[in-house]
Each structure stands twice: as C-alpha cells, then as structure tokens.
Amino acid sequence: MKLLQRIAITLLLLAALLLSAGRIGLLAGVPPRDLGVHDGRLKPPSPTANSVSSQARLWPDHPQRDYADIAPLALHEDGPTTIAALKVLLASEASATIVDSRTDYLYVQYTTPWLKFVDDVEFWFDPINNVIQVRSASRIGRSDLGANRQRIDALARATRNDARDGESLGRSRQMSRSDGLPNGRLPPLQFLTRGRRRALIGGATALSGRSSCHPAWPHRRPGRPP
C-alpha cells in the first residue's frame, strides 16, 4: 500500500514539474531558422516521426519519407484566395498564431494548451503544380503520435466544406435570379414547378444544414396535390 502511495506521489510530482516547465517555456523548443520556400521546396521532413509534408516524396532517401507523406491541399478558385481562406480559418483557432502571412505563403505556430509544445506549420501556393504545399512539424519529441497528420486532414476537410458551402450559396442565388426575383429572395413554392421546388429546397438545405423549409414558404396541407 505504501509503495502505491509513493508511486502516486511521484507521478503527481512529475506531472507538476512538466506543467511548470511548459508554463515557463522550457518545452517550446527552438524556433527553426530555415523555414520558408527554397528552390520551390519547403523544409524537408523531420528526421524523426514527428512531421508531415506534402513534398516528402522529393527526398526519396529520407528515413521518414513514408511516415511524413501527405497530400497537398486543393485550390479553391486560385492560390491567393485559398491562402486567404486558410488565414481566416486559422485566425479563429485559439491554439494557432499566425507568424508570417503573404499572398502565397502562410506560417503558423500551434501551441498546446497545457505543456506548451509548439508545432511549426507552413502553407505555400505552388504555382507549377497548382496546389497548396504543406508542412507541419513538432519541434521536440521523437513522435507526434499522429497529431500533425490529424491537423492537416482537419484543415483539408474544413476548406473543402467552406468551398462546398460557397458553391451552394452561389447556385441558390443563381436559381433565385433566374426566376426573376430581386435581391436573391426565394419565391413562394406554389408558383414553381415540382422540379424547381426540389432544387430550391436542396439548395436551402445545403446552406442551413437543416431539412426544414424556408420560413417564408407556406406549408402544404396533407392530401393536397402539389
């Protein structure tokens, strides 16, 4: 019993020491000085399993090539527009700090809330391959436990969803204008064909994330023909 108490006390002391070290910046690591784009490439992957890079295949003999390999981000409209959208998305994350922002490049530092570990994340518009090249790496530790890959995958999903929402909004507005309605207002359903009603309901559902009809549309009583 006393042995278990000693182990528990030791673990608590270690946790307290780690938290204290993180709070005073001892776990933040050293900021890298060789980030950025050099000869059309971001920095190579880390020598240990704690980074991902969409350009990992450019270093075929790298020991972490397979672990670090990840797909680049797709463009939405063009490179500067995609970089700007990423900047807006990242600015809303409490753990992200934008360090360098240009029309074709974005450098962000992610800081964990408790231990204050820092990850360096870069986005670069590659005009030759017409994609956003990305690199995300932890400063310290031999393994990131998949954190960098999860981060980039989540950002890829978020940018795809934003682009899809924008396309749905554009289609809905275009349908409204094609019906001769000013200011993009939606028409009463009873004045539309069945096909156009379904198209408008589908567009509104995609925008709102709900299956309910527009509040201005009258509800049809059960049993009445469309």
C-alpha positions in Angstrom: 0.0 0.0 0.0 2.8 2.4 0.9 4.5 1.5 -2.4 1.4 2.5 -4.4 1.2 5.8 -2.4 4.8 6.6 -3.3 4.3 5.8 -6.9 1.2 8.0 -7.0 3.1 10.9 -5.3 6.0 10.5 -7.7 3.7 10.7 -10.7 2.0 13.7 -9.3 5.3 15.5 -8.8 6.4 14.6 -12.3 3.2 16.0 -13.8 3.6 19.2 -11.7 7.1 19.5 -13.0 6.1 19.0 -16.6 3.3 21.6 -16.3 5.7 24.1 -14.7 8.3 23.5 -17.4 5.7 24.1 -20.0 4.4 27.3 -18.4 7.8 28.9 -18.4 8.5 27.8 -22.0 11.0 25.0 -21.5 9.0 22.7 -23.7 8.5 25.1 -26.6 11.7 24.1 -28.4 13.9 26.2 -30.5 12.3 28.2 -33.4 13.7 26.9 -36.7 15.6 29.3 -38.8 15.4 27.5 -42.1 11.7 27.6 -42.8 10.2 29.1 -45.9 10.4 28.2 -49.6 13.8 27.4 -51.1 14.1 26.5 -54.8 10.5 25.5 -54.9 10.6 23.4 -51.8 9.6 23.7 -48.1 11.9 22.3 -45.5 12.4 18.5 -45.6 10.5 16.3 -43.1 11.9 15.9 -39.6 14.5 13.1 -39.1 12.1 11.5 -36.6 8.4 10.6 -36.8 7.0 13.9 -35.8 6.2 15.7 -39.0 4.2 15.6 -42.3 5.0 17.1 -45.6 3.2 17.2 -49.0 6.7 17.3 -50.6 8.1 14.3 -48.7 8.5 12.3 -52.0 11.1 14.9 -53.2 13.5 13.3 -50.8 13.4 9.6 -51.8 16.2 8.6 -49.3 14.7 10.3 -46.3 14.2 7.9 -43.4 10.7 9.4 -42.6 9.5 9.8 -46.2 6.6 7.3 -45.9 5.6 8.5 -42.5 5.6 12.1 -43.4 4.0 11.8 -46.8 0.6 13.6 -47.0 -1.5 15.1 -49.9 -1.3 18.8 -50.6 -4.3 21.0 -50.2 -6.5 21.6 -53.2 -7.1 25.1 -54.6 -10.4 26.8 -54.3 -10.6 29.4 -57.1 -6.8 30.3 -57.0 -3.8 30.2 -54.8 -4.0 33.6 -53.1 -7.7 33.1 -52.5 -7.0 29.7 -50.9 -4.2 31.1 -48.7 -6.5 33.9 -47.6 -9.2 31.4 -46.7 -6.7 29.4 -44.7 -5.6 32.6 -42.8 -9.2 33.3 -41.8 -9.8 29.7 -40.7 -6.6 29.6 -38.7 -7.1 33.0 -37.1 -10.2 31.6 -35.4 -8.2 28.8 -33.7 -7.1 29.6 -30.2 -4.0 27.4 -30.4 -2.8 28.9 -33.6 -0.6 32.1 -34.0 0.0 33.5 -37.5 3.6 34.5 -37.7 4.1 35.2 -41.4 1.4 35.9 -43.9 1.8 36.7 -47.6 -0.3 36.2 -50.7 1.4 32.8 -51.5 2.7 31.7 -48.1 1.5 31.3 -44.6 3.5 30.3 -41.4 1.6 29.4 -38.3 2.7 28.2 -34.9 0.4 25.8 -32.9 0.8 25.7 -29.1 -0.7 23.0 -27.0 -2.7 24.4 -24.0 -1.1 22.6 -21.1 2.5 21.7 -21.8 3.0 24.5 -24.4 4.6 22.3 -27.0 5.0 24.2 -30.3 4.4 22.9 -33.8 5.5 24.8 -36.9 3.1 24.7 -39.9 3.7 26.1 -43.3 1.4 26.6 -46.4 2.7 27.6 -49.8 1.0 28.1 -53.1 2.9 26.0 -55.6 2.2 27.7 -59.0 3.7 24.9 -61.0 1.6 22.0 -59.5 -1.3 24.4 -58.8 -1.8 23.1 -55.2 -1.1 24.3 -51.6 2.0 22.5 -50.4 2.0 22.0 -46.6 4.5 21.0 -43.9 3.6 20.5 -40.2 6.3 19.5 -37.7 6.7 19.3 -34.0 9.8 21.0 -32.5 10.6 18.4 -29.9 9.9 14.7 -29.3 10.6 11.6 -31.4 7.0 11.0 -32.3 4.0 13.3 -32.7 1.5 10.4 -32.2 -0.2 11.4 -35.5 -1.1 14.9 -34.3 0.4 16.7 -37.3 -1.4 14.5 -39.8 -4.7 14.9 -37.9 -4.3 18.7 -38.0 -3.7 18.9 -41.8 -6.5 16.4 -42.5 -8.9 18.5 -40.4 -7.9 21.7 -42.3 -8.3 19.9 -45.6 -11.9 18.9 -44.6 -12.7 22.4 -43.4 -11.5 24.1 -46.6 -13.5 21.6 -48.7 -16.6 22.3 -46.6 -16.2 26.1 -47.0 -15.8 25.8 -50.7 -18.9 23.5 -50.9 -20.9 25.9 -48.9 -19.8 28.8 -51.1 -20.8 26.9 -54.3 -24.2 26.0 -52.8 -24.8 29.7 -51.9 -23.9 30.7 -55.5 -26.2 28.1 -57.0 -29.1 29.2 -54.8 -28.6 32.8 -55.7 -28.4 32.0 -59.4 -31.6 30.0 -59.2 -33.3 32.9 -57.5 -32.2 35.4 -60.1 -33.3 33.0 -62.9 -36.8 33.2 -61.5 -36.8 37.0 -61.9 -36.7 37.8 -58.2 -34.8 40.8 -57.0 -32.2 40.7 -54.2 -31.9 36.9 -54.3 -35.2 36.4 -52.5 -36.8 33.0 -52.6 -40.2 32.6 -54.3 -43.3 31.0 -52.9 -43.3 27.3 -53.7 -46.8 27.3 -55.2 -45.6 29.4 -58.2 -42.8 27.0 -59.2 -42.7 23.6 -61.0 -42.1 20.5 -58.9 -38.5 20.2 -60.2 -37.7 23.8 -59.4 -39.2 23.4 -55.9 -37.0 20.4 -55.2 -33.9 22.3 -56.5 -34.6 25.3 -54.2 -35.2 23.1 -51.2 -32.0 21.2 -51.8 -30.0 24.5 -52.0 -31.5 25.9 -48.9 -30.9 22.6 -47.0 -27.2 22.6 -48.0 -26.9 26.2 -46.7 -28.7 25.8 -43.4 -27.7 22.2 -42.5 -31.4 21.6 -41.7 -34.2 19.8 -43.6 -36.9 22.4 -42.8 -38.3 24.7 -45.5 -37.7 28.4 -45.7 -39.9 30.2 -43.1 -41.4 32.3 -45.8 -42.7 29.3 -47.7 -46.3 28.3 -46.9 -46.7 24.7 -45.7 -48.8 22.5 -47.9 -51.6 20.7 -46.1 -51.5 16.9 -46.2 -53.6 15.4 -49.0 -53.4 18.5 -51.3 -51.8 17.9 -54.7 -48.5 19.8 -55.3 
